[in-house]
Amino acid sequence: MSCLSIGVAACSASPSRNILGSYFPTWMVCALLGIVVVVVIRGVLVKTGIDATLPVPVIVYLSMWTAATLAIWLLWLA
């Protein structure tokens, strides 16, 4: 029974940030920052002409968003 209580007690608090008096989950803030990073990267790629040569832009940008979101999460919370 004690092993079960240890597993449940570990989930008592989730990481959240107080933004303008409301608590937002940290993953949501990291995802929004990841979108901002990818928009900036896309602007650079469009200016340099690399955007036109991407094989599957949707997959490339989705992968960049995932990588940026996870990198922000690791840098912020690690």
Phi and psi in radians as a Rosetta constraint file:
Dihedral C 1 N 2 CA 2 C 2 CIRCULARHARMONIC -1.212 0.35
Dihedral N 2 CA 2 C 2 N 3 CIRCULARHARMONIC -0.546 0.35
Dihedral C 2 N 3 CA 3 C 3 CIRCULARHARMONIC -1.139 0.35
Dihedral N 3 CA 3 C 3 N 4 CIRCULARHARMONIC -0.658 0.35
Dihedral C 3 N 4 CA 4 C 4 CIRCULARHARMONIC -1.164 0.35
Dihedral N 4 CA 4 C 4 N 5 CIRCULARHARMONIC -0.704 0.35
Dihedral C 4 N 5 CA 5 C 5 CIRCULARHARMONIC -1.202 0.35
Dihedral N 5 CA 5 C 5 N 6 CIRCULARHARMONIC -0.543 0.35
Dihedral C 5 N 6 CA 6 C 6 CIRCULARHARMONIC -1.172 0.35
Dihedral N 6 CA 6 C 6 N 7 CIRCULARHARMONIC -0.731 0.35
Dihedral C 6 N 7 CA 7 C 7 CIRCULARHARMONIC -1.129 0.35
Dihedral N 7 CA 7 C 7 N 8 CIRCULARHARMONIC -0.641 0.35
Dihedral C 7 N 8 CA 8 C 8 CIRCULARHARMONIC -1.346 0.35
Dihedral N 8 CA 8 C 8 N 9 CIRCULARHARMONIC -0.611 0.35
Dihedral C 8 N 9 CA 9 C 9 CIRCULARHARMONIC -1.200 0.35
Dihedral N 9 CA 9 C 9 N 10 CIRCULARHARMONIC -0.414 0.35
Dihedral C 9 N 10 CA 10 C 10 CIRCULARHARMONIC -1.228 0.35
Dihedral N 10 CA 10 C 10 N 11 CIRCULARHARMONIC -0.310 0.35
Dihedral C 10 N 11 CA 11 C 11 CIRCULARHARMONIC -1.769 0.35
Dihedral N 11 CA 11 C 11 N 12 CIRCULARHARMONIC 0.491 0.35
Dihedral C 11 N 12 CA 12 C 12 CIRCULARHARMONIC -1.323 0.35
Dihedral N 12 CA 12 C 12 N 13 CIRCULARHARMONIC -0.483 0.35
Dihedral C 12 N 13 CA 13 C 13 CIRCULARHARMONIC -2.373 0.35
Dihedral N 13 CA 13 C 13 N 14 CIRCULARHARMONIC 2.383 0.35
Dihedral C 13 N 14 CA 14 C 14 CIRCULARHARMONIC -1.848 0.35
Dihedral N 14 CA 14 C 14 N 15 CIRCULARHARMONIC 2.576 0.35
Dihedral C 14 N 15 CA 15 C 15 CIRCULARHARMONIC -1.196 0.35
Dihedral N 15 CA 15 C 15 N 16 CIRCULARHARMONIC 2.157 0.35
Dihedral C 15 N 16 CA 16 C 16 CIRCULARHARMONIC -2.503 0.35
Dihedral N 16 CA 16 C 16 N 17 CIRCULARHARMONIC 2.771 0.35
Dihedral C 16 N 17 CA 17 C 17 CIRCULARHARMONIC -2.124 0.35
Dihedral N 17 CA 17 C 17 N 18 CIRCULARHARMONIC 2.441 0.35
Dihedral C 17 N 18 CA 18 C 18 CIRCULARHARMONIC -1.500 0.35
Dihedral N 18 CA 18 C 18 N 19 CIRCULARHARMONIC 1.926 0.35
Dihedral C 18 N 19 CA 19 C 19 CIRCULARHARMONIC -2.139 0.35
Dihedral N 19 CA 19 C 19 N 20 CIRCULARHARMONIC 1.987 0.35
Dihedral C 19 N 20 CA 20 C 20 CIRCULARHARMONIC 0.945 0.35
Dihedral N 20 CA 20 C 20 N 21 CIRCULARHARMONIC 0.695 0.35
Dihedral C 20 N 21 CA 21 C 21 CIRCULARHARMONIC 1.459 0.35
Dihedral N 21 CA 21 C 21 N 22 CIRCULARHARMONIC 0.026 0.35
Dihedral C 21 N 22 CA 22 C 22 CIRCULARHARMONIC -2.144 0.35
Dihedral N 22 CA 22 C 22 N 23 CIRCULARHARMONIC 2.452 0.35
Dihedral C 22 N 23 CA 23 C 23 CIRCULARHARMONIC -1.548 0.35
Dihedral N 23 CA 23 C 23 N 24 CIRCULARHARMONIC 2.138 0.35
Dihedral C 23 N 24 CA 24 C 24 CIRCULARHARMONIC -1.929 0.35
Dihedral N 24 CA 24 C 24 N 25 CIRCULARHARMONIC 2.500 0.35
Dihedral C 24 N 25 CA 25 C 25 CIRCULARHARMONIC -1.117 0.35
Dihedral N 25 CA 25 C 25 N 26 CIRCULARHARMONIC 2.484 0.35
Dihedral C 25 N 26 CA 26 C 26 CIRCULARHARMONIC -1.114 0.35
Dihedral N 26 CA 26 C 26 N 27 CIRCULARHARMONIC -0.568 0.35
Dihedral C 26 N 27 CA 27 C 27 CIRCULARHARMONIC -1.110 0.35
Dihedral N 27 CA 27 C 27 N 28 CIRCULARHARMONIC -0.573 0.35
Dihedral C 27 N 28 CA 28 C 28 CIRCULARHARMONIC -1.212 0.35
Dihedral N 28 CA 28 C 28 N 29 CIRCULARHARMONIC -0.707 0.35
Dihedral C 28 N 29 CA 29 C 29 CIRCULARHARMONIC -1.134 0.35
Dihedral N 29 CA 29 C 29 N 30 CIRCULARHARMONIC -0.742 0.35
Dihedral C 29 N 30 CA 30 C 30 CIRCULARHARMONIC -1.135 0.35
Dihedral N 30 CA 30 C 30 N 31 CIRCULARHARMONIC -0.670 0.35
Dihedral C 30 N 31 CA 31 C 31 CIRCULARHARMONIC -1.136 0.35
Dihedral N 31 CA 31 C 31 N 32 CIRCULARHARMONIC -0.712 0.35
Dihedral C 31 N 32 CA 32 C 32 CIRCULARHARMONIC -1.170 0.35
Dihedral N 32 CA 32 C 32 N 33 CIRCULARHARMONIC -0.693 0.35
Dihedral C 32 N 33 CA 33 C 33 CIRCULARHARMONIC -1.154 0.35
Dihedral N 33 CA 33 C 33 N 34 CIRCULARHARMONIC -0.604 0.35
Dihedral C 33 N 34 CA 34 C 34 CIRCULARHARMONIC -1.113 0.35
Dihedral N 34 CA 34 C 34 N 35 CIRCULARHARMONIC -0.650 0.35
Dihedral C 34 N 35 CA 35 C 35 CIRCULARHARMONIC -1.124 0.35
Dihedral N 35 CA 35 C 35 N 36 CIRCULARHARMONIC -0.735 0.35
Dihedral C 35 N 36 CA 36 C 36 CIRCULARHARMONIC -1.087 0.35
Dihedral N 36 CA 36 C 36 N 37 CIRCULARHARMONIC -0.744 0.35
Dihedral C 36 N 37 CA 37 C 37 CIRCULARHARMONIC -1.083 0.35
Dihedral N 37 CA 37 C 37 N 38 CIRCULARHARMONIC -0.763 0.35
Dihedral C 37 N 38 CA 38 C 38 CIRCULARHARMONIC -1.193 0.35
Dihedral N 38 CA 38 C 38 N 39 CIRCULARHARMONIC -0.607 0.35
Dihedral C 38 N 39 CA 39 C 39 CIRCULARHARMONIC -1.120 0.35
Dihedral N 39 CA 39 C 39 N 40 CIRCULARHARMONIC -0.701 0.35
Dihedral C 39 N 40 CA 40 C 40 CIRCULARHARMONIC -1.153 0.35
Dihedral N 40 CA 40 C 40 N 41 CIRCULARHARMONIC -0.773 0.35
Dihedral C 40 N 41 CA 41 C 41 CIRCULARHARMONIC -1.085 0.35
Dihedral N 41 CA 41 C 41 N 42 CIRCULARHARMONIC -0.705 0.35
Dihedral C 41 N 42 CA 42 C 42 CIRCULARHARMONIC -1.110 0.35
Dihedral N 42 CA 42 C 42 N 43 CIRCULARHARMONIC -0.689 0.35
Dihedral C 42 N 43 CA 43 C 43 CIRCULARHARMONIC -1.056 0.35
Dihedral N 43 CA 43 C 43 N 44 CIRCULARHARMONIC -0.714 0.35
Dihedral C 43 N 44 CA 44 C 44 CIRCULARHARMONIC -1.162 0.35
Dihedral N 44 CA 44 C 44 N 45 CIRCULARHARMONIC -0.747 0.35
Dihedral C 44 N 45 CA 45 C 45 CIRCULARHARMONIC -1.158 0.35
Dihedral N 45 CA 45 C 45 N 46 CIRCULARHARMONIC -0.618 0.35
Dihedral C 45 N 46 CA 46 C 46 CIRCULARHARMONIC -1.187 0.35
Dihedral N 46 CA 46 C 46 N 47 CIRCULARHARMONIC -0.744 0.35
Dihedral C 46 N 47 CA 47 C 47 CIRCULARHARMONIC -1.088 0.35
Dihedral N 47 CA 47 C 47 N 48 CIRCULARHARMONIC -0.649 0.35
Dihedral C 47 N 48 CA 48 C 48 CIRCULARHARMONIC -1.504 0.35
Dihedral N 48 CA 48 C 48 N 49 CIRCULARHARMONIC -0.182 0.35
Dihedral C 48 N 49 CA 49 C 49 CIRCULARHARMONIC 1.538 0.35
Dihedral N 49 CA 49 C 49 N 50 CIRCULARHARMONIC 0.059 0.35
Dihedral C 49 N 50 CA 50 C 50 CIRCULARHARMONIC -1.289 0.35
Dihedral N 50 CA 50 C 50 N 51 CIRCULARHARMONIC -0.483 0.35
Dihedral C 50 N 51 CA 51 C 51 CIRCULARHARMONIC -1.026 0.35
Dihedral N 51 CA 51 C 51 N 52 CIRCULARHARMONIC -0.642 0.35
Dihedral C 51 N 52 CA 52 C 52 CIRCULARHARMONIC -1.219 0.35
Dihedral N 52 CA 52 C 52 N 53 CIRCULARHARMONIC -0.357 0.35
Dihedral C 52 N 53 CA 53 C 53 CIRCULARHARMONIC -1.741 0.35
Dihedral N 53 CA 53 C 53 N 54 CIRCULARHARMONIC 0.024 0.35
Dihedral C 53 N 54 CA 54 C 54 CIRCULARHARMONIC -1.191 0.35
Dihedral N 54 CA 54 C 54 N 55 CIRCULARHARMONIC 2.359 0.35
Dihedral C 54 N 55 CA 55 C 55 CIRCULARHARMONIC -1.165 0.35
Dihedral N 55 CA 55 C 55 N 56 CIRCULARHARMONIC -0.876 0.35
Dihedral C 55 N 56 CA 56 C 56 CIRCULARHARMONIC -2.356 0.35
Dihedral N 56 CA 56 C 56 N 57 CIRCULARHARMONIC 1.550 0.35
Dihedral C 56 N 57 CA 57 C 57 CIRCULARHARMONIC -1.007 0.35
Dihedral N 57 CA 57 C 57 N 58 CIRCULARHARMONIC -0.622 0.35
Dihedral C 57 N 58 CA 58 C 58 CIRCULARHARMONIC -1.093 0.35
Dihedral N 58 CA 58 C 58 N 59 CIRCULARHARMONIC -0.784 0.35
Dihedral C 58 N 59 CA 59 C 59 CIRCULARHARMONIC -1.184 0.35
Dihedral N 59 CA 59 C 59 N 60 CIRCULARHARMONIC -0.710 0.35
Dihedral C 59 N 60 CA 60 C 60 CIRCULARHARMONIC -1.095 0.35
Dihedral N 60 CA 60 C 60 N 61 CIRCULARHARMONIC -0.825 0.35
Dihedral C 60 N 61 CA 61 C 61 CIRCULARHARMONIC -1.234 0.35
Dihedral N 61 CA 61 C 61 N 62 CIRCULARHARMONIC -0.601 0.35
Dihedral C 61 N 62 CA 62 C 62 CIRCULARHARMONIC -1.125 0.35
Dihedral N 62 CA 62 C 62 N 63 CIRCULARHARMONIC -0.710 0.35
Dihedral C 62 N 63 CA 63 C 63 CIRCULARHARMONIC -1.145 0.35
Dihedral N 63 CA 63 C 63 N 64 CIRCULARHARMONIC -0.708 0.35
Dihedral C 63 N 64 CA 64 C 64 CIRCULARHARMONIC -1.121 0.35
Dihedral N 64 CA 64 C 64 N 65 CIRCULARHARMONIC -0.690 0.35
Dihedral C 64 N 65 CA 65 C 65 CIRCULARHARMONIC -1.123 0.35
Dihedral N 65 CA 65 C 65 N 66 CIRCULARHARMONIC -0.749 0.35
Dihedral C 65 N 66 CA 66 C 66 CIRCULARHARMONIC -1.109 0.35
Dihedral N 66 CA 66 C 66 N 67 CIRCULARHARMONIC -0.782 0.35
Dihedral C 66 N 67 CA 67 C 67 CIRCULARHARMONIC -1.121 0.35
Dihedral N 67 CA 67 C 67 N 68 CIRCULARHARMONIC -0.744 0.35
Dihedral C 67 N 68 CA 68 C 68 CIRCULARHARMONIC -1.140 0.35
Dihedral N 68 CA 68 C 68 N 69 CIRCULARHARMONIC -0.734 0.35
Dihedral C 68 N 69 CA 69 C 69 CIRCULARHARMONIC -1.103 0.35
Dihedral N 69 CA 69 C 69 N 70 CIRCULARHARMONIC -0.791 0.35
Dihedral C 69 N 70 CA 70 C 70 CIRCULARHARMONIC -1.195 0.35
Dihedral N 70 CA 70 C 70 N 71 CIRCULARHARMONIC -0.625 0.35
Dihedral C 70 N 71 CA 71 C 71 CIRCULARHARMONIC -1.137 0.35
Dihedral N 71 CA 71 C 71 N 72 CIRCULARHARMONIC -0.736 0.35
Dihedral C 71 N 72 CA 72 C 72 CIRCULARHARMONIC -1.116 0.35
Dihedral N 72 CA 72 C 72 N 73 CIRCULARHARMONIC -0.746 0.35
Dihedral C 72 N 73 CA 73 C 73 CIRCULARHARMONIC -1.021 0.35
Dihedral N 73 CA 73 C 73 N 74 CIRCULARHARMONIC -0.803 0.35
Dihedral C 73 N 74 CA 74 C 74 CIRCULARHARMONIC -1.181 0.35
Dihedral N 74 CA 74 C 74 N 75 CIRCULARHARMONIC -0.738 0.35
Dihedral C 74 N 75 CA 75 C 75 CIRCULARHARMONIC -1.194 0.35
Dihedral N 75 CA 75 C 75 N 76 CIRCULARHARMONIC -0.624 0.35
Dihedral C 75 N 76 CA 76 C 76 CIRCULARHARMONIC -1.378 0.35
Dihedral N 76 CA 76 C 76 N 77 CIRCULARHARMONIC -0.741 0.35
Dihedral C 76 N 77 CA 77 C 77 CIRCULARHARMONIC -1.843 0.35
Dihedral N 77 CA 77 C 77 N 78 CIRCULARHARMONIC -0.099 0.35
